[in-house]
Structure formats: C-alpha cells, structure tokens
Amino acid sequence: MTQAPKIGLVSLGCPKALVDSERIMTTLRAQGYSFSRDYAGADIVLVNTCGFLDSAKQESLEAIGEALNENGRVIVTGCLGVEESLIRETHPNVLAITGPHQYESVVSAVHDHLPPVPNKFVDLVPESGLKLTPRHYAYLKISEGCNNRCSFCIIPQIRGDLASRPAAGILSEAEGLIRSGVKELLVISQDTSAYGLDLKYATSKYRGRDVKAKFYDLAKELGELGAWVRLHYVYPYPHVDPVMELMAEGLVLPYLDIPFQHASPNVLKAMRRPAHQEKTLNRILDWKRQVPDLTVRSNFIVGFPGETEEDFEMLLDFIEEAEIDRAGCFKYEPVTGATANELEGIVPDEVKEERFAQLMEVAQNVSFHQLQKKVGRTIEVIVDDVRPEENRAIARSKWDAPEIDGQVIVDNATGIKIGDIVSVTVTDNDEYDLFARPATH
Ligand code: SF4
C-alpha cells in the first residue's frame, strides 16, 4: 500500500488562525494526507502566518525560515500571505503563498507540490473535523472580517469587511462538536456583537426552525445545545444587554471578553474605536448588578500616540471602577499600513514600559480581590490536565478562558480525568489562580 503523503503544519497567531489551520487540516486529512509532528518526517511544511503586528510578521518570517532550513519544501498561508513580496524578498524559495481563509488555494497549492495518493483504506475524518485544541473545548468562528476601522489595526485590509456565517451552519457545526465530546464552545470572530449585520440578520433553517443571524438569537440557540458557551470579542453595544438574561439563566457563561483597548475618550477617538466610552462604565456596572458572577476580560494598549499622563490615569481608574477581572496589556507598536502611524505624540519606550508595569500592577490587584470573593464557594470547573504524581488536576472555572486567563488548581484529585466537569470548593487564591479541592456532597 502506498504511504500517505505527510504534511507538517506550523500554526501561528490568534485563535482565528488556529481555526483556519484546523479547517485546512480537516480538508487535507479527508483527501488522504497525514501529518507529521516534526520537520524531518514531513514531505512538505505549511506555515500558517500572522501579520497583525510588525513583531508577529517578524515571528512569521522566522518560522518560514526555520521550516525552509529544516525541511526545504514550504507553503505559506494566513494573514502575512497578503504580503507576498515581503515574504519573497526574505524567502524566495517558498513553493507557494496564499492569504487568509483561502482554504481552496492552500489545498490546491498542496496538490500541485505534493499530489494526494488515492487510498481506499484512509480513515474517515471524525465528524467534528480535526482539531488542534484538546477534545473538550473548541473554537467556533461565527464571522470573518470587520466593519470597524480602528486606526492601529489592519485586519479589515487583510480580512475584508464583516462576513457572517448563516446561523444554521454555525449551529450544525456546534452540534457536531458537542456530539464528538466538546464540552465548551469558545465563540470567536473579530467583532462578535456585530454578528449578522452584513446578512441583515437573515434567518436560516435549523432543525426545521427559522433562526436569525443575530447576536442574541445565536447566543441563545448555542446555549440551548447544553455545552459551556463563552463569548469572545464582544463590544459593549446596547444590543448586548439582553444576553445578560441568558447568563443569569445559566445558558451562556457569565464571561465577556471585551477588547476595550483604552478608557480615555481622547485616546479612544484617536484609535477610532467603536462604542461610546461615556456610557461604557455604567453599562458594565449595570451588567455586573444583573449578573453578579459576570467576569469581564479585556485587553488594553498603553503608549498609544498622544496618550497623556491624564489619559493613562483615566485608564487605571476605569480598570478599578469597572472591576476588570482579567486584563491583558500591549505596549503600542506601529503596524505597517495602519493609519495610526501618522499620528503625532509618540510615547517614548521607557514611558510605555512604566505604564505597562503600572497597569499590570493595578490589574493584578483587581484580579486578586475579585478572585478572593470566590474563596469558600463551591463551583464547577472543567479539567484541562491531570498530574497523577501530584494528585492534582489543572482546571478552569466558568470565569477562565483557556490560554489567556487563570486556572483552578485542584488538589486531592484522585479519579478526575481530562475533560471532566467537576464540583470543587475554592480554598485559596492568588493574583490569577484559584486553589480548590473536590466538593464533598
Ligand atoms: S474592531 Fe478594530 S481592532 Fe478589532 S479587527 Fe476590527 S478594526 Fe481591528
């Protein structure tokens, strides 16, 4: 029997790029290709690149270089793929270059350079496709592109305007994932709250019913499938308000990932961010009153051009007043092609460093106090890893997204398995994590 051609895959960038990698893998696997975990075992290497920040571009170029050195036969795809001349300048020998979401182009480039071998013994692809995340959670991409034009971002140039998937397709995918063992769905896009706008909220038939391509309707339908549903990249628009009911009912996790980026009206204006800042603080406080367990995760940029000490203080106050439970922070860096590069008022690197350290300290404080409130409570956690030698399980609460948030360290974890959802009692906390033991009934 002829051996299946082997592909090596290097996946860089955000969860959205990871979903693209999964789709490419699924398609190729269905066509009889297999995958190699190392360069040496691969007949060809696919590098799925990120082109968001200049540092990410650099990382992508280095990854392409490494794949060329180690293997020699390389196809490039993903966000950096739109800058073909930049890639060719550094790496003239790559076999082919395709852009983001061009699944067919990547697959046909693979066919050109490594034709598939027909093999009737090839396994069927699992119903859920092939996933790069552990079996118990999965990212669910509901749209591509973005209608906003934030001045520091080139995603709309790379990925185009908002293009939402019809609700029925998303729900069928979610159902398939749950059937194959997924217990947590992480809903992603560039702007989740804008879902369906481009489709004029058109309905599609799912299980004989008409479901609107609308943020609330989709969240409710997903919630009713029975898995944990976590919403990422949501902006605080008024139409997000009704989703609080779904959280209060337990259909959707009490968790929102809202990339605020800043809190000062001047900086937000220069960033050309969506949503009105004046109302944001009140809206968050109101949401937290309705859903006392709501955890808000956010990301912030310090050192944006023109950011004054006063703007920065305003940001720190916002993090404290809104009790931003989880905060990530970037030091601003220019992105080639972004309009923010023309702004005046460059903030010196040492000021950026200082502000970064100060913000992280404030954020850690808030996080510590928010987590402290959970001590003594009995909560459900999902298990990501087990360490039998320490009798420990590494889990996450409903307030923690994988990779970016904290963990719940469970001791006395005999019998607990990866993917289990178990009840634990929280015994302690630090700035990011909770410590717990199995709940006694
Ligand atoms: S919302 Fe702004 S930062 Fe996010 S993808 Fe759209 S343009 Fe970029």
Boltz pocket constraint, residues with backbone or C-beta under 6 A from the ligand:
constraints:
  - pocket:
      binder: B
      contacts: [[A, 146], [A, 147], [A, 148], [A, 149], [A, 150], [A, 153], [A, 154], [A, 155], [A, 156], [A, 190], [A, 191], [A, 272]]
      max_distance: 6.0
